[in-house]
Amino acid sequence: MKETENDIRLRERFKNDLPDAPISPWFTRKVLNRLPERQKNMAGKIELWTCVAGIVATLWLGGRFVATTLQNPSINIGDILIYGIYLAIFAGLAANIGTVIWQHSMQRIIQRRKGIARIQ
């Protein structure tokens, strides 16, 4: 966005004519005390437990499939593809759980740092 002559004049006028805000060390604390309590994130928990259930189901069904195919004297290309699909599903669910856990831990670290900054 381009600044026009009027924008520059208006900014200079605000700087010159308006008084500065008074310095208050308690301003941040007052504002933070008035913020509403943080709500629990139910969607994240549902996602996490759905992924855990998906991993359990994938391991169980994949194990049954492997046991069934190993009883046959030969393995088809289709069997190998299904092995790959089971592996891809498992890897995707595991990566999703890893991401959720990583984000949760990073949020806790950020909250701790903010808490330390407030104390100082």
N, C-alpha and C positions, 0 to 999 in steps of 0.2 A: 504494500500500500504506500502510495506516495504522500509525502507531507506537503501541504499547501502553505502558503504565506499566512493564511488565517490560523492554521493549526499552530504554527510557530508563535504567532503573536498571542494567541490564547494561552498557550503553555507558559510563556514569559509573564503574562499578566497574573496568572494563578500563582506563580512562584513569588512574584513581587508583592502582590496585594493580600494574599491569604496568610494568616499566621500559621506557624508550625504547630503540630499537635504536641501537647504537653507530654513529657517523658514520664511514664509510669511503669515501675518495675512489676507491678501487680497486674498489669493489663492482660498478659498472656494467661496467667493463672485464673483470673476472673472469667475470661472467655472459655477456657478449657473446663472450668467447673460448671459452666452453664450448658455445655454440650450434652446431648442425650446419651444415655448408656448405649454401648455397642450391642447390636443384636447378634444372636448366634447365627452362624451360617449353616442352615440345615441342608442346603443344596450340596455343599461340599461334602458333608458327611454321607448323604445319600449316594453321591457319586463314588466316594471311597468304598463304601460297603457293596455297592453294585459291582465295582471292579474286583473286589475280593471274591464275591460270589462267582463272578465270571471266570476268575483264575481257577477256583476250586472246580467248577464245572468243566472247564477246558482240560485241566489235568486229569480228571476222572474219565471224561469221554475219550480223551486222547490215549490214556492208558488202556482203556478197553479196546480201542481201535488197534493199537499196536499189538496187544495180546491176541486179538483175532487174526490179524494179518500174519503174525509170526507162526501161527498154526498151519497156514497154507504153505504149500511147497514153493510157490513163486510169489514175487512181489511185482505188481503192475506199476506202470507210470502213474496211473490214477492214485494208487496208494501213496506214492511218493509225494504227489501234489497235495493230497490230504494231510500228510505229515507236515508239509510246508505251511499249509493253511493253519493247522493247529498251532504250529510254532509261531506264526505271524500274529495270530490272535493272542496267544500267551504273551508275546513280547510287547504288543500294543497295550494290553491291560497292565502289565508290569510297569511299562514306561509311564502310563497315566497315573498309577499309584505313586511312582517315584516323583512325578511332577507335583502332585497334590501335597505330598509330604515335604518336598523342598519348599514350596510356596508357604506352607504353614510354618515351617521352621524359620524362614526368612522374615515372616511377619512378626514372629516372637522376638527375633533379634532386633528388628527395627523398634518394636515396642519397648524393649529393654533399654535401647540407646536413648529413646525419647524420655524414658523415665529417669535415666541418669542425667540427662541434660536438664530436666526440670528441677532435680534436686540441687544441682550446682547453680 
